[in-house]
Amino acid sequence: MAQSDKEKFFQGLNIILDVSNIEVVYNEVILVLKGLSLQVPEGKIVTLLGSNGAGKSTTLKSISGLLKSEDGEVTDGKIEFNKQEIKNSYAEEIVRQGIFQVMEGRRIFKELTVDENLTAGSYIRKDSSSNIKADREHVYELFPALKRRINMRAGYLSGGEQQMLAIGRALMAKPRLLMLDEPSLGLAPLLVREIFETIKQINKEGTTILLVEQNANLALSVADYGYIMESGKVVLDGPAEILKNNDDVKEFYLGFSEGGDKKSYKNVKHYKRRKRWLS
């Protein structure tokens, strides 16, 4: 991507999240992220793409403060949210500042009811109970299936309903930045489309979104900007429309070769992709 495309996209935008040259180490010895940088403009959807092990989830945990629970640490670089340094802050403090991560695997409180899960999401808020009630009702408007299960224990919900609940609980915290880790994982195509339509609606209502997703075609269809990661580094980034038309992205992540035939990038040498993207 030409540099002018990137400059044009970010021109005049307020950067709400600025991650600059961070390194992440687990257990004081395992280097996972190596000089990773990304920016998220306020009001936009930014997606992080890459294969398993590229470091996408670690990137989100670096931002949300969840690395500490896994013996991980950001050892270099900076992470600024709303112009304030948050690197290696505690997760609860980061949530209070306006960042909420919906983790991979639908981490809900299975013994609590749907409504109790949503109430738990609002625990950090100090505004009026009427505002919290209104936001709960809005979650039910976004996800009507949850309204029909309002008093059911969350552990008995379907996989799709649990994903809806995880997102709804996050919205109850009124985040300025919502980070979603693999929201399509393990869901039927119809449910995936429904959830991604709701993600677009949430963004239209003013919530900035950082999305990690292995389904590159789906992610780029809703995102404004994208970063592609390999081995703990960003190897390519650009506006979503430009990435979708990039020959390497189409071949290795969208599943089409130049001739339009489906092709698996797994059969191509790893260094060959990186050489072309980094040249």
Secondary structure, 3 states (H helix, E strand, C coil): CCHHHHHHHHCCCCEEEEEEEEEEEECCCEEEEEEEEEEEECCCEEEEECCCCCCHHHHHHHHHCHHHHHCEEEEEEEEEECCEECCCCCHHHHHHHCEEEECCCCCCCCCCEHHHHHHHHCCCCCCCHHHHHHHHHHHHHHCHHHHCCCCCEHHHCCHHHHHHHHHHHHHCCCCCEEEEECCCCCCCHHHHHHHHHHHHHHHHCCCEEEEECCCHHHHHHHCCEEEEEECCEEEEEEEHHHHHCCHHHHHHCCCECCCCCECCHHHCCHHHHHHHHHC
